[in-house]
Structures are given as C-alpha cells and as structure tokens.
Amino acid sequence: MKITVHAVGRMKTGPERELADRYFERFGKSGPAVGLEFAGIVEIPESRGQSADERRREEAQKLQAQLQSGAVLILLDERGKPLSSEEMAARVGQLRDSGRKALVVAIGGADGHDKSLRDQADLVLSFGALTWPHQLVRVMLGEQLYRIATILAGHPYHRS
C-alpha cells in the first residue's frame, strides 16, 4: 500500500525538517518489508482566502483533486480520535491486508480541515488535545509511520 502525506504549507529548512526527513527516510526503508511504500510528501500552498471558511474550502478542494479513487483518507485534526501506536498500526495493517492500494494522511492548514473533508475521511485522527505546530506534526507523523512499520514487522523499536 502506498502512503502519501499531504500537507498544507511548506516546511522550511531547519532542525525540524531534518528530523522529519530522518523519520520519513526510515519509514521509506522499513515499510516495504511489511507492504507499505512511502510515496512522499505533497505540499500545497496555504490558501489566501479572506475568511477561515474560504481557506479551508480551497485547501480541501486541492486535496480532493489529488485523491486517487479508492484511496483511504486519514485527516490529522484536533477533533479526531486519539489512537495508540498499536491501534494505528493495526488499522494500517488491516487496510493493507484488505487490499487497499493507497493511503493519504493529510495535515491541514492553520485553520484546520473543511467539514466536507472530515465527513469524507475514513479516519479523523488526533495527536492529542494539545495544539501542535505543523513542523512538529510532520516530525511526529514521520516517527509514527516508522513506528507503525516496526510494529507490523515485530521489530523491538516499539516497546510497550
């Protein structure tokens, strides 16, 4: 299953990007052994719409235009469901095992995701009740994708 990260906004050069890249690289190397292929990060510019609703709507349209038919959509959103790493690994494993070919994990813009996307998503996931800067969300997502691959492989990286 190909996994793509869709992110609103560009990540600048710096320590956060280096750390995120390190985890995405680890995931890219470890994922294929368990049937997960890292397809990369798609960045779109933040909308310049006048209102938050307009910005969310424009950003949602850009994501929807890039979604392949049949792709699983997971949104990272503060209103989402918090899952443990084991639960998330189990879900990704089930999707892979059921024959799903593509998974998109989307990081929204500063205003969050449009309601139409939340309604369409297969899972709305939260990294907790706290609000995180987008740079750190990318780091955490990269690490969790790597952790998911190691859990599915039975590797001792994840100690629970």
N, C-alpha and C positions, 0 to 999 in steps of 0.2 A: 504494500500500500504506500503510495506516495503522499508525503506530508509536506504541506506548504504553509509557511507563516505569512499572513497578510497583515501589514502594519500601516496605519495612518501616520505619516510623518517620517522624516529622515533621521537616522541616527548618526550623530556627528562622531568624528574620530575622538578617541579618548579611552580611558580605562574601562568604562562600561562597555563600549563597543568591543574592545579586546576580549573582555571576559565573556560577553555574549557569543562572539565568534568562536572562542575556545570551546564552549559547550555545544554550539551547533556543529562544529567540526567533529567533536567526539561523537555526537549523535549520528552524524553522517557516516562515520567509520563503523560504529557498533550496530546501527539499525538494520543494515542488510542481512545480518546473520539471523535476525528474527522477523524478516519480511517487511521491514519498514525502511523506506527510502526517503532521505531528506531532499526535497525538490527545491529548497531555497526560500528566500525571503522576498516577497513582493512589497515594495514600499510605494505608497501613493501620497502625493502632497496633501496637506491639510486643506480642507475647503476654506474658501474666503467668503462664504455666505454671510449675510448680515446678521442672522439670528442663529441660535444654537440648533433649533429645529431644522433650519435650512442646511446648516453644515452637516448635521447627522444624516439628513436625507441624501445630500450629494455624495457623501462618503459611502453610504450604503449602496447607492446606485453603481459606484465604481467597483465595489466588491462584487455585487451581484453580476455585473457584466463580465467579470473574470472567473466566476464559479463554473466549473465543468458540470454538466448534467450528471446527477447521481453522486456528486461529492458530498461527503459528510462535512457539516459546518459546526465548528465549536467557537463560540464567542467568549472572550475574556471580558467579564463585566462585573462590576461591584454588586449587581443584583443577582448574580449567579449562585450556583450551588457549590459550596466548598466540598472537595473530594480529597481523600488521602492519596498519596502517590500510588499505593497498591490498588485502590479503587480505579484510579485513572488508567493505570497500566492494564487492569482487567478489561476496562471498556475499550481501550485501543486494541487490545488483543482480540476481543470479541468482534470488533468491526473488521479487523484484518481477516479473522477466521471465517467471517460470513461472506467474504469475497468483495468487500468494498475496496475500490481501487484508489480512491483519493480522499484525503482529509485536509481541510483548511482550518487552521487555527487563526482567528482574527483578533488583533489588538486594535481597539477603536481609537479615535482621536480624543482630544481634550474634553469634548462634550459627550463622549461615550458613543454607544451604538444606537441606531434608529430602532424604534419599536418594531418596524417591519422585519428587520434582521433578527431581532430577538425572537419574534414569532416563528420565523423560518428556521432558526438554528436547531440542530439536533441536540445540542447541549449548550447551556449558558453556564460557564464556569467562573468561579471567583477564587482569587488567591487570598481570600480572607476579607475581613470587614474594613481593613485599613485601605487607604488610597495610596497607590504606588506610582512613582514617576515612570513614564513609558520606557526610559532607558533600563530601569531595574526590572520592569516586567519582561523585557526581552531577555535579560540575563536569567531571570527565574524560569521563563518558558524554555529557554535552551537547556538549562540544567534539568528541568523536569522531563523533557523529551529524552535526554540522555539517560536519566534515571529510569524512565519507562522501558527503554531498550534493555537496560541492565536487569531490571526486574523480570522482564519476559525471558531473558536469557539465563536467569538463575545466577547471575554474577553477584559477588558479595559487596559491590559498591553500595547497595541499599541495605542497610542494617536496621531491621525493625524489631 
